């Protein structure tokens, strides 16, 4: 499992990047190896991401994103053990269908507290999944406080490579 951080090109992405003073506007979980979870086959390259309409499973980094978007991919440091990879995959799949939290995205502008449980935005999804499998990326920061850019700064991840959406 890896973490994908998108340097989005859409209008909404540009606003998120401006308000968070960041090169990144979106975060997602990227399967770097195949898995079978709850009877669902997820091949290498599958992405689970919180997006408009809720948490969804996409077949690639490019599926929901503007052509030419730069995506930086990070790996876990230290690497996930096989059982951690499986647990993280199960947690991510379990959250598919969870509603997207547009109000928490606006929180980056308004600085208000996080919204009630039951909705997530992209980087919150990543942080929650990691916390739930005991691989926290932040020890004293609630998941709803984490913008995509902070994921590039945690000591729990290290840069792996860059891709461009097709």
Secondary structure, 3 states (H helix, E strand, C coil): CEEEEEECCCHHHHHHHHHCCCCCCEEEEECCCCEEECCEEECCCCEEEEECCEEEEECCCCCCCCCCCEEEEEEECCCCCHHHHHHHHHHHHHCCCCEECHHHHHHHHHCCCCCCCCEECHHHHHHHHHHHCCCCCCCCCCHHHCCHHHHCCCCCEEEEEEEECC
